[in-house]
């Protein structure tokens, strides 16, 4: 009996040795049963709530190719924690004639898929509700519900019992002054993109230490994102504006806005950065823009519902001068986003998309698709991936 082992852990904060522990236990089980382990698959620091994991996809491919007879894992939830995904995986492996055996449940049958899948789904739902309840209590106490806005940092101190205190924040004076400056300049009529370019030219670090973008300043008014819409700057902590659901086709989280009556608002006057006058001036300017003929026309056309076409090289083009990503400028042209939006690059020339597509495809045909070039390409990619994984492992061990 030929066996493939699958091991997985979800969080980058878990031990890297978790994979080795799972594999060791599975190998011991295979040895007792007299099975031959022919391959081991693993996914490190990837959520089990989706099937879109490289190791699991490779396992499915191997099963469909008939390379083994049994998949051995620590528990069914290592393969997936989503009830529909568990059923789909079981159906595909059964079609390939491959059985699933776990150390916790034994050989998996339709009964396990139904009952265990339901139990896992209920556990995740209960865990999410308890987490939200705990977060709500923290927010109503004026503490952070997760993440910090630009202008604030977490307070690191110990409680009288020696345990670390979490959720407290304090104002960063230098960043707070930049926030006040942005509100003043917006109230004076300066556009966000011009403010972002000036801040970048002055070398002022943006949120999370990256370059300033106009989108980081203006954000989305209804969703409360961006510098101009963050009520924390006027001493109001607003939580539960958004909820997140998983897209079943991609496994990625998608945000949805909650109704205003579900928002939780707590007054935190000690965290106020912006006075009421500039805040109201910015709100008035936003209302003025909302009622302008241009914005009203965009709303009537429902422009945002027209999904932008994905082209051959979408997301793959980078500027040769600064390394920044290319972005669309008009229907048929692309250009350096850093030059157009951030003002940090002098390469302002735009290029026709079809010309670039032709050039890249010609290079692939004439230069890359040669046996020695393909071998070198594969070797370089493998070396880079191994280096990145090694660095991530070392960083986790250090943390």
Secondary structure, DSSP 8 states (H G I E B T S, - for coil): -EEEEEEE---TTS-THHHHHHHHHHHHHHHHHT-EEEEEEEESS--TT-S--HHHHHHHHHHHTT--SEEEES-HHHH-S-HHHHHHHHHHHHHTT-EEEETTTEE--HHHHHHHHHHHHHHHHHHHHHHHHHHHHHHHTT--SS---TTEEE--EE-TTS-EE-S-EEE-HHHHHHHHHHHHHHHTT--HHHHHHHHHHTT---GGGS---HHHHH--TTTT-SGGG-GGGGTEEEE-SEEEEE-TTT--EEEEE--GGG-EEEE-GGG--S-HHHHHHHHHHHHHHHTSHHHHHHHHHTGGGS-----TTTTT-B-TTT--BEEE-SSSEEEEHIIIIIS--S----EEHHHHHHHHHHHIIIIISSHHHHHHHHHHHHHHHHHHHHHHHHHHHH-
